[in-house]
């Protein structure tokens, strides 16, 4: 059974207590909602933690360079089958 959700949360912008029934939940006001949107737009939030992992970035770059340097790789493997 899922746990009961809290009736209120703190506004992520100004830490004011906001009721779940509030029109602007989880923000205390339209102003804080706008500030939050602005943060997203300016890259203030990290959208994906994975992409910021250096190892993950390396493996992605590796996979991409492999595709570029071995364009016939798929043909070879299908021929072997
Ligand atoms: Zn607020």
PDB file of the backbone (N, CA, C, O) and the ligand in Angstrom, with CONECT records:
HET     ZN  A 101       1
ATOM      1  N   UNK A   1       0.839  -1.211   0.000  1.00  0.00           N
ATOM      2  CA  UNK A   1       0.000   0.000   0.000  1.00  0.00           C
ATOM      3  C   UNK A   1       0.871   1.257   0.000  1.00  0.00           C
ATOM      4  O   UNK A   1       1.812   1.345   0.788  1.00  0.00           O
ATOM      5  N   UNK A   2       0.582   2.214  -0.852  1.00  0.00           N
ATOM      6  CA  UNK A   2       1.375   3.456  -0.876  1.00  0.00           C
ATOM      7  C   UNK A   2       1.145   4.268   0.377  1.00  0.00           C
ATOM      8  O   UNK A   2       0.041   4.301   0.921  1.00  0.00           O
ATOM      9  N   UNK A   3       2.189   4.918   0.825  1.00  0.00           N
ATOM     10  CA  UNK A   3       2.076   5.751   2.020  1.00  0.00           C
ATOM     11  C   UNK A   3       1.225   6.980   1.721  1.00  0.00           C
ATOM     12  O   UNK A   3       1.176   7.467   0.591  1.00  0.00           O
ATOM     13  N   UNK A   4       0.566   7.460   2.754  1.00  0.00           N
ATOM     14  CA  UNK A   4      -0.233   8.685   2.590  1.00  0.00           C
ATOM     15  C   UNK A   4       0.694   9.848   2.275  1.00  0.00           C
ATOM     16  O   UNK A   4       1.720  10.033   2.930  1.00  0.00           O
ATOM     17  N   UNK A   5       0.327  10.623   1.278  1.00  0.00           N
ATOM     18  CA  UNK A   5       1.171  11.765   0.910  1.00  0.00           C
ATOM     19  C   UNK A   5       0.975  12.898   1.913  1.00  0.00           C
ATOM     20  O   UNK A   5      -0.111  13.064   2.470  1.00  0.00           O
ATOM     21  N   UNK A   6       2.026  13.669   2.138  1.00  0.00           N
ATOM     22  CA  UNK A   6       1.894  14.775   3.103  1.00  0.00           C
ATOM     23  C   UNK A   6       0.885  15.808   2.612  1.00  0.00           C
ATOM     24  O   UNK A   6       0.708  16.016   1.412  1.00  0.00           O
ATOM     25  N   UNK A   7       0.229  16.451   3.582  1.00  0.00           N
ATOM     26  CA  UNK A   7      -0.786  17.443   3.212  1.00  0.00           C
ATOM     27  C   UNK A   7      -0.123  18.729   2.766  1.00  0.00           C
ATOM     28  O   UNK A   7      -0.720  19.534   2.051  1.00  0.00           O
ATOM     29  N   UNK A   8       1.110  18.914   3.191  1.00  0.00           N
ATOM     30  CA  UNK A   8       1.777  20.166   2.843  1.00  0.00           C
ATOM     31  C   UNK A   8       3.253  19.918   2.563  1.00  0.00           C
ATOM     32  O   UNK A   8       3.842  18.954   3.052  1.00  0.00           O
ATOM     33  N   UNK A   9       3.830  20.798   1.776  1.00  0.00           N
ATOM     34  CA  UNK A   9       5.257  20.750   1.472  1.00  0.00           C
ATOM     35  C   UNK A   9       5.822  22.160   1.597  1.00  0.00           C
ATOM     36  O   UNK A   9       5.096  23.154   1.595  1.00  0.00           O
ATOM     37  N   UNK A  10       7.138  22.203   1.707  1.00  0.00           N
ATOM     38  CA  UNK A  10       7.746  23.534   1.739  1.00  0.00           C
ATOM     39  C   UNK A  10       8.010  23.984   0.306  1.00  0.00           C
ATOM     40  O   UNK A  10       8.452  23.202  -0.536  1.00  0.00           O
ATOM     41  N   UNK A  11       7.735  25.244   0.049  1.00  0.00           N
ATOM     42  CA  UNK A  11       8.002  25.820  -1.266  1.00  0.00           C
ATOM     43  C   UNK A  11       9.492  25.659  -1.565  1.00  0.00           C
ATOM     44  O   UNK A  11      10.326  26.078  -0.763  1.00  0.00           O
ATOM     45  N   UNK A  12       9.843  25.055  -2.712  1.00  0.00           N
ATOM     46  CA  UNK A  12      11.259  24.848  -3.017  1.00  0.00           C
ATOM     47  C   UNK A  12      12.038  26.136  -3.203  1.00  0.00           C
ATOM     48  O   UNK A  12      13.268  26.130  -3.174  1.00  0.00           O
ATOM     49  N   UNK A  13      11.332  27.235  -3.391  1.00  0.00           N
ATOM     50  CA  UNK A  13      12.004  28.516  -3.617  1.00  0.00           C
ATOM     51  C   UNK A  13      12.227  29.268  -2.320  1.00  0.00           C
ATOM     52  O   UNK A  13      13.353  29.666  -2.023  1.00  0.00           O
ATOM     53  N   UNK A  14      11.164  29.471  -1.537  1.00  0.00           N
ATOM     54  CA  UNK A  14      11.304  30.321  -0.345  1.00  0.00           C
ATOM     55  C   UNK A  14      11.045  29.576   0.958  1.00  0.00           C
ATOM     56  O   UNK A  14      11.092  30.167   2.037  1.00  0.00           O
ATOM     57  N   UNK A  15      10.766  28.253   0.855  1.00  0.00           N
ATOM     58  CA  UNK A  15      10.597  27.414   2.042  1.00  0.00           C
ATOM     59  C   UNK A  15       9.360  27.748   2.853  1.00  0.00           C
ATOM     60  O   UNK A  15       9.278  27.397   4.030  1.00  0.00           O
ATOM     61  N   UNK A  16       8.407  28.415   2.245  1.00  0.00           N
ATOM     62  CA  UNK A  16       7.132  28.642   2.925  1.00  0.00           C
ATOM     63  C   UNK A  16       6.318  27.354   2.859  1.00  0.00           C
ATOM     64  O   UNK A  16       6.350  26.651   1.849  1.00  0.00           O
ATOM     65  N   UNK A  17       5.593  27.040   3.926  1.00  0.00           N
ATOM     66  CA  UNK A  17       4.765  25.847   3.940  1.00  0.00           C
ATOM     67  C   UNK A  17       3.595  26.017   2.961  1.00  0.00           C
ATOM     68  O   UNK A  17       2.861  27.002   3.033  1.00  0.00           O
ATOM     69  N   UNK A  18       3.427  25.056   2.053  1.00  0.00           N
ATOM     70  CA  UNK A  18       2.368  25.148   1.051  1.00  0.00           C
ATOM     71  C   UNK A  18       1.437  23.951   1.202  1.00  0.00           C
ATOM     72  O   UNK A  18       1.906  22.817   1.294  1.00  0.00           O
ATOM     73  N   UNK A  19       0.163  24.177   1.229  1.00  0.00           N
ATOM     74  CA  UNK A  19      -0.810  23.091   1.305  1.00  0.00           C
ATOM     75  C   UNK A  19      -0.962  22.437  -0.060  1.00  0.00           C
ATOM     76  O   UNK A  19      -0.852  23.092  -1.097  1.00  0.00           O
ATOM     77  N   UNK A  20      -1.220  21.126  -0.039  1.00  0.00           N
ATOM     78  CA  UNK A  20      -1.391  20.395  -1.303  1.00  0.00           C
ATOM     79  C   UNK A  20      -2.568  20.928  -2.100  1.00  0.00           C
ATOM     80  O   UNK A  20      -2.609  20.804  -3.324  1.00  0.00           O
ATOM     81  N   UNK A  21      -3.508  21.509  -1.412  1.00  0.00           N
ATOM     82  CA  UNK A  21      -4.704  22.017  -2.076  1.00  0.00           C
ATOM     83  C   UNK A  21      -4.457  23.363  -2.747  1.00  0.00           C
ATOM     84  O   UNK A  21      -5.308  23.880  -3.471  1.00  0.00           O
ATOM     85  N   UNK A  22      -3.263  23.925  -2.489  1.00  0.00           N
ATOM     86  CA  UNK A  22      -2.965  25.235  -3.045  1.00  0.00           C
ATOM     87  C   UNK A  22      -2.917  25.195  -4.570  1.00  0.00           C
ATOM     88  O   UNK A  22      -2.469  24.219  -5.173  1.00  0.00           O
ATOM     89  N   UNK A  23      -3.381  26.259  -5.158  1.00  0.00           N
ATOM     90  CA  UNK A  23      -3.428  26.366  -6.622  1.00  0.00           C
ATOM     91  C   UNK A  23      -2.032  26.280  -7.229  1.00  0.00           C
ATOM     92  O   UNK A  23      -1.858  25.770  -8.336  1.00  0.00           O
ATOM     93  N   UNK A  24      -1.049  26.778  -6.505  1.00  0.00           N
ATOM     94  CA  UNK A  24       0.307  26.852  -7.040  1.00  0.00           C
ATOM     95  C   UNK A  24       1.217  25.748  -6.490  1.00  0.00           C
ATOM     96  O   UNK A  24       2.429  25.776  -6.703  1.00  0.00           O
ATOM     97  N   UNK A  25       0.632  24.781  -5.786  1.00  0.00           N
ATOM     98  CA  UNK A  25       1.419  23.694  -5.220  1.00  0.00           C
ATOM     99  C   UNK A  25       2.327  23.070  -6.283  1.00  0.00           C
ATOM    100  O   UNK A  25       1.849  22.870  -7.400  1.00  0.00           O
ATOM    101  N   UNK A  26       3.579  22.753  -6.028  1.00  0.00           N
ATOM    102  CA  UNK A  26       4.227  22.820  -4.712  1.00  0.00           C
ATOM    103  C   UNK A  26       4.840  24.187  -4.389  1.00  0.00           C
ATOM    104  O   UNK A  26       5.619  24.315  -3.444  1.00  0.00           O
ATOM    105  N   UNK A  27       4.495  25.172  -5.152  1.00  0.00           N
ATOM    106  CA  UNK A  27       5.018  26.511  -4.867  1.00  0.00           C
ATOM    107  C   UNK A  27       4.004  27.288  -4.042  1.00  0.00           C
ATOM    108  O   UNK A  27       2.807  27.008  -4.098  1.00  0.00           O
ATOM    109  N   UNK A  28       4.480  28.259  -3.280  1.00  0.00           N
ATOM    110  CA  UNK A  28       3.590  29.011  -2.408  1.00  0.00           C
ATOM    111  C   UNK A  28       2.815  30.044  -3.212  1.00  0.00           C
ATOM    112  O   UNK A  28       1.739  30.478  -2.800  1.00  0.00           O
ATOM    113  N   UNK A  29       3.360  30.440  -4.358  1.00  0.00           N
ATOM    114  CA  UNK A  29       2.712  31.489  -5.136  1.00  0.00           C
ATOM    115  C   UNK A  29       3.147  31.400  -6.590  1.00  0.00           C
ATOM    116  O   UNK A  29       4.092  30.689  -6.932  1.00  0.00           O
ATOM    117  N   UNK A  30       2.444  32.131  -7.428  1.00  0.00           N
ATOM    118  CA  UNK A  30       2.791  32.167  -8.846  1.00  0.00           C
ATOM    119  C   UNK A  30       4.193  32.740  -9.046  1.00  0.00           C
ATOM    120  O   UNK A  30       4.901  32.381  -9.986  1.00  0.00           O
ATOM    121  N   UNK A  31       4.575  33.640  -8.137  1.00  0.00           N
ATOM    122  CA  UNK A  31       5.895  34.266  -8.226  1.00  0.00           C
ATOM    123  C   UNK A  31       7.003  33.212  -8.087  1.00  0.00           C
ATOM    124  O   UNK A  31       7.955  33.181  -8.866  1.00  0.00           O
ATOM    125  N   UNK A  32       6.850  32.358  -7.082  1.00  0.00           N
ATOM    126  CA  UNK A  32       7.875  31.331  -6.859  1.00  0.00           C
ATOM    127  C   UNK A  32       7.881  30.323  -8.008  1.00  0.00           C
ATOM    128  O   UNK A  32       8.943  29.827  -8.386  1.00  0.00           O
ATOM    129  N   UNK A  33       6.719  30.019  -8.561  1.00  0.00           N
ATOM    130  CA  UNK A  33       6.650  29.118  -9.700  1.00  0.00           C
ATOM    131  C   UNK A  33       7.459  29.698 -10.875  1.00  0.00           C
ATOM    132  O   UNK A  33       8.199  28.986 -11.554  1.00  0.00           O
ATOM    133  N   UNK A  34       7.296  30.996 -11.087  1.00  0.00           N
ATOM    134  CA  UNK A  34       8.016  31.663 -12.171  1.00  0.00           C
ATOM    135  C   UNK A  34       9.525  31.631 -11.930  1.00  0.00           C
ATOM    136  O   UNK A  34      10.312  31.413 -12.851  1.00  0.00           O
ATOM    137  N   UNK A  35       9.912  31.855 -10.665  1.00  0.00           N
ATOM    138  CA  UNK A  35      11.338  31.808 -10.326  1.00  0.00           C
ATOM    139  C   UNK A  35      11.887  30.411 -10.635  1.00  0.00           C
ATOM    140  O   UNK A  35      12.985  30.263 -11.171  1.00  0.00           O
ATOM    141  N   UNK A  36      11.094  29.389 -10.282  1.00  0.00           N
ATOM    142  CA  UNK A  36      11.529  28.017 -10.520  1.00  0.00           C
ATOM    143  C   UNK A  36      11.695  27.750 -12.007  1.00  0.00           C
ATOM    144  O   UNK A  36      12.668  27.123 -12.427  1.00  0.00           O
ATOM    145  N   UNK A  37      10.746  28.226 -12.803  1.00  0.00           N
ATOM    146  CA  UNK A  37      10.834  28.064 -14.255  1.00  0.00           C
ATOM    147  C   UNK A  37      12.088  28.740 -14.795  1.00  0.00           C
ATOM    148  O   UNK A  37      12.764  28.217 -15.680  1.00  0.00           O
ATOM    149  N   UNK A  38      12.382  29.913 -14.243  1.00  0.00           N
ATOM    150  CA  UNK A  38      13.572  30.651 -14.659  1.00  0.00           C
ATOM    151  C   UNK A  38      14.838  29.864 -14.364  1.00  0.00           C
ATOM    152  O   UNK A  38      15.793  29.889 -15.141  1.00  0.00           O
ATOM    153  N   UNK A  39      14.838  29.158 -13.227  1.00  0.00           N
ATOM    154  CA  UNK A  39      15.994  28.340 -12.873  1.00  0.00           C
ATOM    155  C   UNK A  39      16.212  27.251 -13.905  1.00  0.00           C
ATOM    156  O   UNK A  39      17.338  26.992 -14.329  1.00  0.00           O
ATOM    157  N   UNK A  40      15.114  26.615 -14.303  1.00  0.00           N
ATOM    158  CA  UNK A  40      15.213  25.562 -15.313  1.00  0.00           C
ATOM    159  C   UNK A  40      15.776  26.122 -16.613  1.00  0.00           C
ATOM    160  O   UNK A  40      16.662  25.536 -17.236  1.00  0.00           O
ATOM    161  N   UNK A  41      15.235  27.276 -17.005  1.00  0.00           N
ATOM    162  CA  UNK A  41      15.627  27.864 -18.286  1.00  0.00           C
ATOM    163  C   UNK A  41      17.106  28.242 -18.300  1.00  0.00           C
ATOM    164  O   UNK A  41      17.766  28.142 -19.335  1.00  0.00           O
ATOM    165  N   UNK A  42      17.624  28.676 -17.152  1.00  0.00           N
ATOM    166  CA  UNK A  42      19.016  29.119 -17.120  1.00  0.00           C
ATOM    167  C   UNK A  42      19.968  27.979 -16.771  1.00  0.00           C
ATOM    168  O   UNK A  42      21.170  28.188 -16.615  1.00  0.00           O
ATOM    169  N   UNK A  43      19.420  26.777 -16.652  1.00  0.00           N
ATOM    170  CA  UNK A  43      20.273  25.631 -16.373  1.00  0.00           C
ATOM    171  C   UNK A  43      20.696  25.542 -14.924  1.00  0.00           C
ATOM    172  O   UNK A  43      21.701  24.909 -14.601  1.00  0.00           O
ATOM    173  N   UNK A  44      19.925  26.181 -14.042  1.00  0.00           N
ATOM    174  CA  UNK A  44      20.239  26.140 -12.618  1.00  0.00           C
ATOM    175  C   UNK A  44      20.035  24.769 -12.013  1.00  0.00           C
ATOM    176  O   UNK A  44      20.654  24.428 -11.005  1.00  0.00           O
ATOM    177  N   UNK A  45      19.169  23.983 -12.624  1.00  0.00           N
ATOM    178  CA  UNK A  45      18.931  22.632 -12.154  1.00  0.00           C
ATOM    179  C   UNK A  45      19.705  21.631 -13.003  1.00  0.00           C
ATOM    180  O   UNK A  45      19.881  21.823 -14.206  1.00  0.00           O
ATOM    181  N   UNK A  46      20.152  20.586 -12.375  1.00  0.00           N
ATOM    182  CA  UNK A  46      20.761  19.485 -13.125  1.00  0.00           C
ATOM    183  C   UNK A  46      19.643  18.528 -13.506  1.00  0.00           C
ATOM    184  O   UNK A  46      19.013  17.918 -12.642  1.00  0.00           O
ATOM    185  N   UNK A  47      19.405  18.402 -14.795  1.00  0.00           N
ATOM    186  CA  UNK A  47      18.295  17.579 -15.261  1.00  0.00           C
ATOM    187  C   UNK A  47      18.646  16.092 -15.133  1.00  0.00           C
ATOM    188  O   UNK A  47      17.835  15.304 -14.648  1.00  0.00           O
ATOM    189  N   UNK A  48      19.821  15.717 -15.555  1.00  0.00           N
ATOM    190  CA  UNK A  48      20.233  14.317 -15.456  1.00  0.00           C
ATOM    191  C   UNK A  48      21.575  14.222 -14.760  1.00  0.00           C
ATOM    192  O   UNK A  48      22.549  14.840 -15.188  1.00  0.00           O
ATOM    193  N   UNK A  49      21.627  13.450 -13.688  1.00  0.00           N
ATOM    194  CA  UNK A  49      22.897  13.281 -12.985  1.00  0.00           C
ATOM    195  C   UNK A  49      23.794  12.324 -13.747  1.00  0.00           C
ATOM    196  O   UNK A  49      25.019  12.394 -13.646  1.00  0.00           O
ATOM    197  N   UNK A  50      23.171  11.418 -14.521  1.00  0.00           N
ATOM    198  CA  UNK A  50      23.939  10.429 -15.274  1.00  0.00           C
ATOM    199  C   UNK A  50      24.869  11.100 -16.285  1.00  0.00           C
ATOM    200  O   UNK A  50      26.037  10.734 -16.419  1.00  0.00           O
ATOM    201  N   UNK A  51      24.326  12.081 -16.987  1.00  0.00           N
ATOM    202  CA  UNK A  51      25.081  12.716 -18.069  1.00  0.00           C
ATOM    203  C   UNK A  51      26.244  13.525 -17.519  1.00  0.00           C
ATOM    204  O   UNK A  51      27.178  13.860 -18.247  1.00  0.00           O
ATOM    205  N   UNK A  52      26.183  13.840 -16.214  1.00  0.00           N
ATOM    206  CA  UNK A  52      27.278  14.588 -15.612  1.00  0.00           C
ATOM    207  C   UNK A  52      28.341  13.670 -15.009  1.00  0.00           C
ATOM    208  O   UNK A  52      29.359  14.135 -14.497  1.00  0.00           O
ATOM    209  N   UNK A  53      28.094  12.377 -15.076  1.00  0.00           N
ATOM    210  CA  UNK A  53      29.079  11.420 -14.597  1.00  0.00           C
ATOM    211  C   UNK A  53      30.167  11.287 -15.661  1.00  0.00           C
ATOM    212  O   UNK A  53      29.872  10.865 -16.779  1.00  0.00           O
ATOM    213  N   UNK A  54      31.401  11.629 -15.348  1.00  0.00           N
ATOM    214  CA  UNK A  54      32.476  11.625 -16.348  1.00  0.00           C
ATOM    215  C   UNK A  54      32.624  10.276 -17.040  1.00  0.00           C
ATOM    216  O   UNK A  54      32.866  10.214 -18.245  1.00  0.00           O
ATOM    217  N   UNK A  55      32.477   9.200 -16.278  1.00  0.00           N
ATOM    218  CA  UNK A  55      32.610   7.865 -16.877  1.00  0.00           C
ATOM    219  C   UNK A  55      31.516   7.615 -17.896  1.00  0.00           C
ATOM    220  O   UNK A  55      31.758   7.057 -18.967  1.00  0.00           O
ATOM    221  N   UNK A  56      30.298   8.039 -17.545  1.00  0.00           N
ATOM    222  CA  UNK A  56      29.166   7.852 -18.438  1.00  0.00           C
ATOM    223  C   UNK A  56      29.378   8.652 -19.718  1.00  0.00           C
ATOM    224  O   UNK A  56      29.129   8.158 -20.818  1.00  0.00           O
ATOM    225  N   UNK A  57      29.839   9.886 -19.565  1.00  0.00           N
ATOM    226  CA  UNK A  57      30.119  10.734 -20.722  1.00  0.00           C
ATOM    227  C   UNK A  57      31.169  10.087 -21.616  1.00  0.00           C
ATOM    228  O   UNK A  57      31.062  10.123 -22.842  1.00  0.00           O
ATOM    229  N   UNK A  58      32.183   9.496 -20.990  1.00  0.00           N
ATOM    230  CA  UNK A  58      33.268   8.868 -21.730  1.00  0.00           C
ATOM    231  C   UNK A  58      32.737   7.701 -22.569  1.00  0.00           C
ATOM    232  O   UNK A  58      33.084   7.552 -23.740  1.00  0.00           O
ATOM    233  N   UNK A  59      31.895   6.882 -21.947  1.00  0.00           N
ATOM    234  CA  UNK A  59      31.380   5.713 -22.662  1.00  0.00           C
ATOM    235  C   UNK A  59      30.456   6.142 -23.791  1.00  0.00           C
ATOM    236  O   UNK A  59      30.409   5.495 -24.837  1.00  0.00           O
ATOM    237  N   UNK A  60      29.722   7.230 -23.586  1.00  0.00           N
ATOM    238  CA  UNK A  60      28.852   7.738 -24.650  1.00  0.00           C
ATOM    239  C   UNK A  60      29.708   8.229 -25.814  1.00  0.00           C
ATOM    240  O   UNK A  60      29.419   7.935 -26.974  1.00  0.00           O
ATOM    241  N   UNK A  61      30.767   8.982 -25.494  1.00  0.00           N
ATOM    242  CA  UNK A  61      31.663   9.493 -26.516  1.00  0.00           C
ATOM    243  C   UNK A  61      32.351   8.338 -27.246  1.00  0.00           C
ATOM    244  O   UNK A  61      32.547   8.381 -28.460  1.00  0.00           O
ATOM    245  N   UNK A  62      32.707   7.325 -26.495  1.00  0.00           N
ATOM    246  CA  UNK A  62      33.365   6.155 -27.087  1.00  0.00           C
ATOM    247  C   UNK A  62      32.429   5.473 -28.078  1.00  0.00           C
ATOM    248  O   UNK A  62      32.827   5.141 -29.194  1.00  0.00           O
ATOM    249  N   UNK A  63      31.193   5.270 -27.665  1.00  0.00           N
ATOM    250  CA  UNK A  63      30.214   4.611 -28.526  1.00  0.00           C
ATOM    251  C   UNK A  63      29.974   5.428 -29.783  1.00  0.00           C
ATOM    252  O   UNK A  63      29.803   4.876 -30.870  1.00  0.00           O
ATOM    253  N   UNK A  64      29.960   6.745 -29.629  1.00  0.00           N
ATOM    254  CA  UNK A  64      29.715   7.596 -30.784  1.00  0.00           C
ATOM    255  C   UNK A  64      30.898   7.572 -31.743  1.00  0.00           C
ATOM    256  O   UNK A  64      30.710   7.549 -32.959  1.00  0.00           O
ATOM    257  N   UNK A  65      32.122   7.575 -31.204  1.00  0.00           N
ATOM    258  CA  UNK A  65      33.302   7.574 -32.073  1.00  0.00           C
ATOM    259  C   UNK A  65      33.431   6.231 -32.771  1.00  0.00           C
ATOM    260  O   UNK A  65      33.915   6.165 -33.900  1.00  0.00           O
ATOM    261  N   UNK A  66      33.005   5.163 -32.114  1.00  0.00           N
ATOM    262  CA  UNK A  66      33.051   3.843 -32.741  1.00  0.00           C
ATOM    263  C   UNK A  66      32.147   3.817 -33.968  1.00  0.00           C
ATOM    264  O   UNK A  66      32.509   3.270 -35.010  1.00  0.00           O
ATOM    265  N   UNK A  67      30.975   4.411 -33.828  1.00  0.00           N
ATOM    266  CA  UNK A  67      30.039   4.466 -34.945  1.00  0.00           C
ATOM    267  C   UNK A  67      30.649   5.226 -36.113  1.00  0.00           C
ATOM    268  O   UNK A  67      30.482   4.858 -37.276  1.00  0.00           O
ATOM    269  N   UNK A  68      31.373   6.314 -35.767  1.00  0.00           N
ATOM    270  CA  UNK A  68      31.937   7.154 -36.823  1.00  0.00           C
ATOM    271  C   UNK A  68      33.095   6.458 -37.545  1.00  0.00           C
ATOM    272  O   UNK A  68      33.233   6.563 -38.764  1.00  0.00           O
ATOM    273  N   UNK A  69      33.921   5.750 -36.776  1.00  0.00           N
ATOM    274  CA  UNK A  69      35.120   5.172 -37.382  1.00  0.00           C
ATOM    275  C   UNK A  69      34.872   3.795 -38.018  1.00  0.00           C
ATOM    276  O   UNK A  69      35.630   3.379 -38.894  1.00  0.00           O
ATOM    277  N   UNK A  70      33.837   3.100 -37.592  1.00  0.00           N
ATOM    278  CA  UNK A  70      33.547   1.792 -38.164  1.00  0.00           C
ATOM    279  C   UNK A  70      32.143   1.749 -38.758  1.00  0.00           C
ATOM    280  O   UNK A  70      31.258   1.083 -38.220  1.00  0.00           O
ATOM    281  N   UNK A  71      31.943   2.450 -39.850  1.00  0.00           N
ATOM    282  CA  UNK A  71      30.598   2.508 -40.418  1.00  0.00           C
ATOM    283  C   UNK A  71      30.152   1.159 -40.980  1.00  0.00           C
ATOM    284  O   UNK A  71      28.956   0.938 -41.170  1.00  0.00           O
ATOM    285  N   UNK A  72      31.098   0.255 -41.249  1.00  0.00           N
ATOM    286  CA  UNK A  72      30.750  -1.042 -41.837  1.00  0.00           C
ATOM    287  C   UNK A  72      30.564  -2.128 -40.788  1.00  0.00           C
ATOM    288  O   UNK A  72      30.330  -3.291 -41.116  1.00  0.00           O
ATOM    289  N   UNK A  73      30.670  -1.735 -39.518  1.00  0.00           N
ATOM    290  CA  UNK A  73      30.617  -2.713 -38.441  1.00  0.00           C
ATOM    291  C   UNK A  73      29.354  -3.564 -38.513  1.00  0.00           C
ATOM    292  O   UNK A  73      29.412  -4.778 -38.315  1.00  0.00           O
ATOM    293  N   UNK A  74      28.227  -2.942 -38.790  1.00  0.00           N
ATOM    294  CA  UNK A  74      26.967  -3.681 -38.839  1.00  0.00           C
ATOM    295  C   UNK A  74      26.964  -4.670 -40.004  1.00  0.00           C
ATOM    296  O   UNK A  74      26.441  -5.776 -39.867  1.00  0.00           O
ATOM    297  N   UNK A  75      27.533  -4.293 -41.135  1.00  0.00           N
ATOM    298  CA  UNK A  75      27.564  -5.178 -42.299  1.00  0.00           C
ATOM    299  C   UNK A  75      28.378  -6.430 -42.014  1.00  0.00           C
ATOM    300  O   UNK A  75      27.988  -7.539 -42.379  1.00  0.00           O
ATOM    301  N   UNK A  76      29.521  -6.234 -41.352  1.00  0.00           N
ATOM    302  CA  UNK A  76      30.397  -7.371 -41.060  1.00  0.00           C
ATOM    303  C   UNK A  76      29.687  -8.381 -40.161  1.00  0.00           C
ATOM    304  O   UNK A  76      29.711  -9.582 -40.430  1.00  0.00           O
ATOM    305  N   UNK A  77      29.060  -7.895 -39.102  1.00  0.00           N
ATOM    306  CA  UNK A  77      28.421  -8.818 -38.157  1.00  0.00           C
ATOM    307  C   UNK A  77      27.236  -9.529 -38.803  1.00  0.00           C
ATOM    308  O   UNK A  77      26.957 -10.675 -38.452  1.00  0.00           O
ATOM    309  N   UNK A  78      26.538  -8.895 -39.724  1.00  0.00           N
ATOM    310  CA  UNK A  78      25.403  -9.552 -40.352  1.00  0.00           C
ATOM    311  C   UNK A  78      25.898 -10.591 -41.367  1.00  0.00           C
ATOM    312  O   UNK A  78      25.226 -11.592 -41.616  1.00  0.00           O
ATOM    313  N   UNK A  79      27.056 -10.349 -41.940  1.00  0.00           N
ATOM    314  CA  UNK A  79      27.621 -11.318 -42.876  1.00  0.00           C
ATOM    315  C   UNK A  79      28.067 -12.599 -42.153  1.00  0.00           C
ATOM    316  O   UNK A  79      27.945 -13.710 -42.668  1.00  0.00           O
ATOM    317  N   UNK A  80      28.590 -12.390 -40.932  1.00  0.00           N
ATOM    318  CA  UNK A  80      29.080 -13.543 -40.173  1.00  0.00           C
ATOM    319  C   UNK A  80      27.960 -14.445 -39.724  1.00  0.00           C
ATOM    320  O   UNK A  80      28.171 -15.638 -39.510  1.00  0.00           O
ATOM    321  N   UNK A  81      26.757 -13.890 -39.576  1.00  0.00           N
ATOM    322  CA  UNK A  81      25.647 -14.666 -39.038  1.00  0.00           C
ATOM    323  C   UNK A  81      25.100 -15.700 -39.996  1.00  0.00           C
ATOM    324  O   UNK A  81      24.160 -16.419 -39.658  1.00  0.00           O
TER     325      UNK A  81
HETATM  326 ZN    ZN A 101       7.624  30.455  -2.303  1.00  0.00          ZN
END
